[in-house]
Amino acid sequence: MKYISTRGGIEPVNFKDAVMMGLASDGGLLLPESIPSVADDLNNLSKLSYSDLAYEIIKLYATDIPEDKLRAIINSSYSTFRDSEVTPVKSIDGLHILELFHGPTLAFKDVALQFLGNLFEMILEEQGGELNIVGATSGDTGSAAIHGVRGKDRIKIFIMHPNNRVSFVQKQQMTSVLDDNVFNLAVEGTFDDCQAILKEIFADVDFKLDNSLGAINSINWARVLAQVVYYFFAYFRVCETTGKEVSFTVPTGNFGDIFAGWIAVSMGLPVKNLILASNENDILSRFFNTGEYRTGDVCFTHSPSMDIQVASNFERYLYYLVGQDSAKVTSLMNEFSVTGLICIDKECMDAAGNLFKAGSGTNEKTLETIKNFYEGTGYLLDPHTAVGVYVARQFDDGETPMICLSTAHPAKFPEAIIEATSKDIAKHDEIEKIMDFPIDYTVVANDTMVVKNFVKKHL
Ligand SMILES: *Cc1c(COP(=O)(O)O)cnc(C)c1O
């Protein structure tokens, strides 16, 4: 399988190169040249364990990795999960909750980042060389990325977070990892400042090449790919026989997770609707309802991992929406960088069919949903999952099984749970355990040169 750029400016590359490249060198995102179908194979796939299913799906895209190596990294990636099913499905109150939070940092990002960390390590062992990952986080991504590569040879990771602006739990999760290859930088600024520094570092092509810098954000194709697996896994848990349709609701920020669902559908998974749920940052739900993709100011909500106004994976969907026309994608994205607006005409939106539905939930609805669900069922939703459940109810036809992706454990967001229920009940052993672990991080000025010098000094 070869990979191309949404902007058409690179020669096709193989899977390993696509993983190491992250963002395509023409500024576009990498996609497989074609999407393989497993429509005729669903019955066989339905009986597999999570890891065996992951192998069958991922091998179709990672054709340049030998079978034994691919199996080994998949098995070790999912052996770190606390549930024997990896991503179990719980049926509660007429909904099917797909629990994606049983990995090391209790958020769904572990599903992809455990795999990506092992994949990087395997490729570096094969090809030689080193990788120095530099990233910025508002909380969740950083800790999942750090746990994905901690203790690995040939890899160092530098994660910037805004000093004093991440939650206590998030800070403990990131900074209590004391392995020699992990560097936490608390930038004296906001998350936007961290991202601006990251952009400037990656824009310096010489610095990037001289220091073998790599990125770990959700534009990496391997992250999307790893997430395709659990759409199939959940389908098989909910449908006794294959062929029947289900719907999925996905709490969305960067459009990575729900795009993985779109890939699963394109591979032949029988899905009636993919329902996109956003919080008050509703650029994506407005897009699916109007055809207008227009950015605004970020507002801060109880579901911080969805506080995003420019969804980095949206360009992948756009590419298919405009008929795989990379010249068109390039001009739309250029236009967007100037005007902050992309308009897709009605004809084109209609041609895509009604697979996608979209809605949004306010902070108030998020808290109300947590409270009502808890009081009605005894099951505690995290604030991101609650946005999904709120939106799912609006599209539930009472017939099609509705699978809601649960993207984090509530114990990651105890403040919101207390506000919703007036009870301090969001607990998890793993979080209790790290609460008084020693931590290590370096406070740095909000200055790109300072961060660059720090990275250089520690290579
Ligand atoms: C990252 C994240 C999301 C959003 O996922 P995207 O792939 O960015 O759409 C939702 N919930 C949680 C808990 C997250 O960490």
The ligand as a Gaussian input file, in Angstrom:
#p B3LYP/6-31G(d) Opt

LIG

0 1
 C       -8.657000      14.034000      22.010000
 C       -9.935000      13.752000      22.703000
 C      -11.183000      13.871000      22.030000
 C      -11.301000      14.346000      20.596000
 O      -10.758000      13.441000      19.659000
 P      -10.414000      13.919000      18.179000
 O       -9.733000      12.765000      17.525000
 O       -9.510000      15.115000      18.341000
 O      -11.689000      14.276000      17.505000
 C      -12.326000      13.536000      22.729000
 N      -12.281000      13.139000      24.041000
 C      -11.113000      13.013000      24.700000
 C      -11.134000      12.582000      26.122000
 C       -9.897000      13.316000      24.067000
 O       -8.741000      13.202000      24.758000

